[in-house]
Amino acid sequence: MLTDPLSIESLCAGLDAPDWVPGFEHIPGGKVVFGPGKLDTVGAEAAELGSSHVLIVSDPGIAQTGCVERAVNAINEAGIKATVFDRVHENPTTDDVEACVAVAREAGVDLIVGLGGGSSMDTAKGCNFILTNGGTMKDFWGVDLAKEPMLPLIAIPTTSGTGSECQSFALIADAETHAKMACGDKKAAAAVAILDPELTVTMPAAVTAHTGIDAIAHALETAVCNKRTDISYAYSRAAWQLLNEGLEQVMKQPDDMEARARMQLGAAFAGTAIENSMLGIGHSCANPVTAHYGTVHGQAVGTMLPEVIAFNSRNEEVASIYNELYEGDLVERLRNLLASADMDLSLADLGVETGKLPQLAEEAAKQWTAQFNPVRADATALEGVYRAAME
């Protein structure tokens, strides 16, 4: 399935030791359990981590699929008590986190399970920050600001998108200001990620499409960002291969388990690439569109991504990386993928007004990920990218 082994040996092939010694920092994350039906191992994994009382963090939609009940049963069968918080909202805010913390404190849990999409996993991480370190989410807005140890976390994604299961960041919005706070700490990373592609089959087609395109954006943005390394690029490339092969098939045949597996593993690899590098202006431009127009994140980033690729391709080094990932017209390939997911929409199609573009560009330029784009992009340049995406 993967043509290139993910190893230091492959990355350093042709280099003569000991004259050349690689230097790098790699954050591999915790244990990964992958395969159909692996949700049922959550009890055994919790027991191995020494838990006696687990908090399961999820949302109402996931609870209705029966996934939460299955997790509870597996945990109980391992002789462990389980408490459920299933009131997570999409794009969670500090209110979601505080409600989750209240349940966790009352129950006295010693392990947290995030079961669902990125929103559930982000809320689980946010809860972990405050439950173990006190304070509010604002206190952890940044990197490595938690001083005390955190509870073990098991992350179980039900979508193939955010890759949050392989990241140490929680993205939480301030309930009052609506500011998106990226709170990252190595202690917040999942001790175990359980990747069960069967769980993604229950997702509506639109969720599969939006999360799949988001994962593709993660793979392509991390592949060229200015923080990329040989290690992160290996994950980005593997993620792109899996996602590029999987998305069209899973949209045509939702119950194709091989395609589902490719998508879920690809999303996890892309998440690992983010953890070891960063994103770019695709996400910087998407976030203001979502904030002002309520556009689903995956659609917003999907609309922007072809124009971002075109903008970045002006740089010869970046263009060569894109060509290495896909031997052909990558922008055209992206449009075909978007069309297969019924997502080939312009900004105008999404209701964005031309007169709003300067404001969106100013806001996009201030987004955290903009500084990691491989081609420098100020507000003027970003307005040009937005204008191209209007058509």
N, C-alpha and C positions, 0 to 999 in steps of 0.2 A: 504493500500500500504506500509506504514511504520509500522513495528511492535513495535518500541519503540518510545514513545512520547518524543519529544525534549524539555525537561524541567529540571529545577534544581531539582524538586521533584524526577524525575526518576533517575537522576545522584546521588542523595544523599540518595536514599532509604536505609533504615536500619540504618541510622545514628541517634543517639539520640540527639535532640536539648534540651537545649541550650549548652550542653557540647562540641559540635562540630560545628564550624561555617566555612563554606567554604570560601576560598579566591581565587579570580581569576579575570582576566581581559578578558572581552568578547567584541568583536567588531562586532555587528550584521549587520552593514551596514544600508542602507536606506530602503525606502518602496519597496516592491516587488509586482508587478502585474503579475499574472500568469494565462494563459489560451489561447485557440485558439481564434484568432481574436483580441487579446488585443493590437496589433499595433495601431488600430484605436483610442485608448484612449490617444495617445501621446499628442494630442492637449489639452485635458482636464487636463492632468497632467502638461503641460507647463503653462496653465492658472492658475492652483492652485499654481504654484511656482512664479506667478507674472510676467511672461515674456511678453514682447511686440515684441521681435525679436529673433528668434532661428537660430542657425547655426547647420545644419545637416552635420555630418562628416561620409563619407562612401567611398566605392570604386567603380570602373566602373562596376565590375561584379554584385554587389548588385543593382546598379542603373538599370541595364538591366532587373532585375527581376520584376521591378515595385514597389518594397518596398519603395524606396525613394519617388517616386511620391505619394504613399499612405500616407506616413508620412507628406509630404508637404500639401496635401489636408486636412488631419486631423488637422494640425496646423492652416492652413488658415481658416478652418471652425470655429475654436475657436477664430477668430478675431486677430490672431497673424501672423506677417510677418515671412517668412522663407527664409534663404539663404543656398545654398547647396555647400559643398566642397566634391566632389566625386572622388578625385584623389589620394587616399591613396594606397600605394603599400604594398605588402606582406612583413612582417618583416620591419616595417617602420623605417626610419632614421630621423635624424635631419632635412634633407631637406624636408621631408613630413610635419614635424611639422611646420617649418618656412613658407612653402607655405600656410598651413592651417591658421596660425596666421595672415598672410597678408590679407586673405579673411575676417577673423573675425574682424580685426581692421577696415577695410574699411567699413564693414557693420554695425559696432557698436552693436553687438549682446549682449544680456544679459542672454542667456542660451545656453548650448551646448547639442546636441543629438549625441551620438555615435551609429551608426546603421550599423551593420555588424559583422564580426568576431573580434578576438582579436586585429588585426591590426588597424581597424577603431576605436575601443574603446580606444586603447593605444594612437593613434594620437589625439583623442578628449581630452584625459587627458593631453597629452603633450602640446597641444595648450592652455589648460586652465592654466597650470603653467605659461607659458611665457606671455600670454595675461594679466593676473592679477598681476603677480609679476615681469615681465621684465626679463632681462638676457637671458641665453641660457639653454638648457637642462642639460649641465654639472653642472650648478649651483644647480641643484636639484637631482643630482646623490647621493642617500642615502635616509635617512628617515626624514620626518618632517622638511624640509628645506625651505618651503614656509612661508614667514612672513606675507603676506597679504591674506585677504579672497579671495576665488575663486568663479567663477560662478557656479550656480547649473548645475548638469550634469544628463541627462537621458540616461541610457545605454540600448540598445535594441540589444541583440545578435541574429544573424541569423545562428549561428552554436552552437553545444553542445560540447564545448571543453575547452577554456581557463578559463572560469569562471571570466573573467575580470570585468563583470558587478557587481560582488560582492567583488571586490578588490580595494584597494586604490593606487595600483602601476601602473605605465606606463613603459613598456619595450621598450626603444627606442635605436636604434643603432647609433653610431657616424658615420656620412657619410664619414669621412676621415679615421678614425682608425678602423672602424667596431666594436669597442667595444660595447657590450650590456650594456646599462645603466638602472639599475632598480631605478626608481624615485618614491618614495612613500611618501604620505602625507594623513593623514585622511581627509583633506579638499578636496582631489582629488576624493574621493569616490563618487559614483553615489547617488544623492538624491532619484532617482527612477530607479529601474530596471524593464523593461517590458519584460517578458518572454512569447513569443508567439510561441508555437511549430509549428504552420503552416508555419512560416518563414523558418524553417529548411528543409522543404520538397523540396524546390527548389534547395538545394545544391547538387552538383554532388556526386556520390557514394564515390569517393575517399576522398572528403572533409569530408563527414559524418564519414568515417572510421578513417581518421587521427585525426580528432578532438575528436572523441569518445574515441580512445585509449589514447589520451593525457589526457582527463578527468579522465579515469580510473587510469592512472599513478598518477594524482593529488590525487585521493582518497586514493590509496595505500601508496604513499609516506608520505602524511600528517598523516596517521594513525599510523606510527611508528617513525616519526622524533623525535629528542631529544627536540623539543620545543612543542610537543603535550601536550594538556591538556584534561581534561574530556569533556570540551565543544567542542574543536576542533575535538576530536575523535568521538563525537556524530555526527557531520556533516560528517566526513570522512566515518563512517560506513553507514550512511543513503545514502551518495553518491554512495558508492560501491554497495549497495543493488539495487539501481535504475539502475545504469549503467550496472551491471552484468546481470540484467534481461532484459535490453533494447537493448543492442548492437546487439546481434545476430538477434533479431526479426526485428530491423530496417534495417539491411543489407538484410534480406530476403524479407521484405515487406516495402519498403520505405514510403508508404503512410499510414502506421499504426500509427494513431495519438496518441494512448496510449503509444506505444513504443517511439515515438518522444518526448512525454511529459516526460516520465521517463528519457530520455537522457538529455533533457534540464534542468530539475530540478536537476538531479544528477550532472551535470556540475556546476550549480550554488552553490549547497551545497559543492562541492569540492573546488570551489573558495572561499567560506566562510571559509572552513577549512584552506586553505592556508593563508588567512588573519589573522587567529588566531593561526597559527603555522608556518610551512615552509615545503619545499620539501627536497630532498636528492640527492644521487649520480646518480639516474636514469636520472635526468635532467642535472646534472653536466657532465655526460658522453655523453649525447645526443648532447649538444651544440657544442662541438668541431667537432663532425661528421658532423653536419649541416654546420658549418663554413668552413670546408675543402672540403667537397664533395657535398654541395648543397642539401643534403638529407632533405626532408620535416621533420619538427620537430616531428610530430606525429609518423612517421615511425622510426626516430632515437630513440626516447624514447621508442617506442614499441619494437624495437630490443633489447635494453638494459634491459628492465624491468624484463624479466624472470631471467636473470643472476644476477640482482641486488637483486631480491627476494631470490634467492638461496644463495647469499653472506650474506645477512642480517640474514637469517634463522639460521646461525651458532650461533647466540645469542638466548638463550632459551626464554628470555622475548619477543623478537621480534617474534620468531617462534610461541609463544602462541597467540600473537595478530593476526598474519596471520591465525592461525587455528580458532580463534574466528570469523574472517571475512568470512572464507570459510572452511567448514569441508571437507577437502579432499586435494588433491595435488594442491596447488594454482599455482605453476609453470605450471603444465599441463593445468589447467583451462585457464591461460593466453595465452598459446600457441593455445588452441582451439578458444579463442576469436580473437586472431590475425589471425588465419586461416580463420575464418568466415568473416574477413574484408580483406582477400587477403594480409595480412601484415606479415605473418610468415616468415620473411627474416633474414638471418644472416648478419653480417657485411661484410663478403666476398661477399654475394649477392649484397650488396650495393656498391661494388667496393673498399672497404677499404683494403689497403695493410698491411700485417703483419709488415713490417718494419716501418710503420707509428705509430704503437701502443704506443711505449714509448713516443713519442711527444704528442699524444692524451691524454695519461694518465697524463702527466705533466700538460697539460692545464686543464684537468678535475679537478685535485686536487686543482687548483687555483680558480675554480668556486665558487661563493658565497654560493650556496646551499650545497656544499660538507660538510661544517662544521656542518650541521644540520642532517647528516645521523646518524642513531642510532648506527651503528658500525663504529668505526674510520677507515678511508680509506685514506692512503697516495698514492702517485703516483705508488708505487710498487704494492699495493693491487689493485688499479684501472686498472693497466695493466693486472692483472690476470682476472679481470672482463671482460675487452675488449677481451682477448684471448678466454675466454669461449664463448663470443658472436660471435666469428668468425665462429663457426661451425654451 
